[in-house]
Amino acid sequence: MGSYRGNISKVEADVDLIVERLRTTSVTLTVIRNEYHTNADSLKRVLLTKITARQYKAIVAQKRRNTDRPTQFQKGHRGYIRPKGVRVSRATEYPRGHLPASHKHTGSVTIRTDKCGKQFRWIKVSGIRQGRHKWIPYARHVWMEEHGHCGAEETQY
């Protein structure tokens, strides 16, 4: 099973008690989820068998209003802006000049499969150009090597 449901049968058995606690006490949905070891979706699904969606939304809104945790920044709050040149985690950074394992050099040929399942060869003709690596179909590369560039499609690589 993909999601953690916890002890949902216990929640189903205590649904009337849970609804009453939510309405009369300051207990939050998070506290109930932790008590019953269940996730939010499972708890909501069970609660909606006893109360309407509108009542559920009202309870959630009331619990959100009644928290003592501030929901906005206080006046004069200064957020953390990392100063220029500060490096937070040097131990986990790649060293300067590092090439990823998937790096391909100029002249590398790869085989790509289109959505119909047909395979085509592509060749890398330049390193980084405008932030991207330049790949062209291998057949076009062979044609341009044989005939040169033509017309308006002159490209430098």
N, C-alpha and C positions, 0 to 999 in steps of 0.2 A: 504494500500500500504506500502511495507516494507521500501523503501528508500525515502528520502526527495527530491522531485523534484522542489519544489518552484514554481515560476512563469515562467514555461517553455514556455508558449505561448508568453510571452513578449520577451523572448530570441529568439524564432523562428522569431518573427516579426522584431527584430533588428539585425539579424545575419549579414547582410551586414555592418552595422555600427560597430558592434563588431569586425569583421575581419579587417576593416580599422583601427580602434583604436589600435588593437594589432600590426598591421604592422607599423604604423607611429608614435605611441606615446610610452612612457615608461610604460604604464599601464600594470599590470600583470594579469594573469588569476585569481589569488586569488582575486584581486580587483573587477574584473568583476563578479566572483561568488558571492561575497558579495553584489554587487550592485543589482544583479538580484535574490538574495536569492535562489540559486540553488546549486546542488552539482557538483563535477568535471565530473562525468560520463555523466550526462545530458547535461552539457555545451559542452563537447567534442563531443557527439553524434550530437548535432545541428550544431556545427562548421564543422564537417566532411561532412555535406550536401553541404557546399559551397567551402571548400578547400580539398585538398588531404591529406592523412595521412602523406606523406613526408613533405608537407608544414606545417602541424600542429606540427610535431616533430621539424622542423626548428625554428618555432616561440617559442616553449617551450624552446629549447636549447638557443636561443638568450636571452630570458627573464632571464634564469638562469645565463647566463654569465654577463648580465648587472646589476645584483643586487649589491649593495654596501656591502652586508653582506658577511663576509669571510666564505669560505666553508672548510677551513683547520685550524688547530690549528696554532697559531702564534708561532714563535721561542721562546723558554723559557717558554711556557705554562705549568703549573702544574695542572693536573687534580685532582679532589677530590678523595682521597683514605681515606676511613674511618679508623682512627687509631684503633688499637686493644683495645677493652674494651669500646669504645664509643657506647652508645646506643641511637639511634636516636629518637625512639618513645616509651618510657616506658609506656605511658598511654594505648597504643593499644597492648602491648605484653601480652602473656599468662603468668601467674605466674609459677614459677618453680614447676614441678611435676604435671602440669595440664594434665588431660586425656580428649581427645576429646569425644564428645557425642556418636560417633559411636564405641568407644573402646569396645572390647570384652575380657573378662578374659579367662584364660586357662580353658578348659573344656566346653566352650560355643559351642553350636551346631547351625549351620545355615543351611538354605535350599537354594541351588543354582540351577538355571535352566540352562541347556545347550542349545546350539543353536537349538536343535531339539524340545525343549520344555519339556524334561524329567527333573524331579527334583531329586536332590541328596542331602543327608545330609553330611555336613563337620563338623569336630570337631577341635577345636584349641588345639594343644597338647603342645605348648610352647610359651613363651613370644616372645622376640626378639632374633632372631638367624641370624647372619650375616646381620643385618639391616632389616630383614623381620620377620614377624610373621609366624609361622609354622602351616599350616592347612593340614589335611589329610582327605580322605574320611572316613566317619563314619563306613562303612562296613569293611574297612581295619583295623581300630582301634579295632573293636570288634573281628576280626579274630586274631589280634596280642595279644589282651588280653587273648584270649582262648589258642592260640598255641605258643605264644612267637615269637621272631624274628627268621628268618631263613636265612641261606646262606649269600650271599654277600650283601644283602640289609639291613644289620643291621644298624638301625638308632637309634640315641639317641634323645629323646625329653623330 
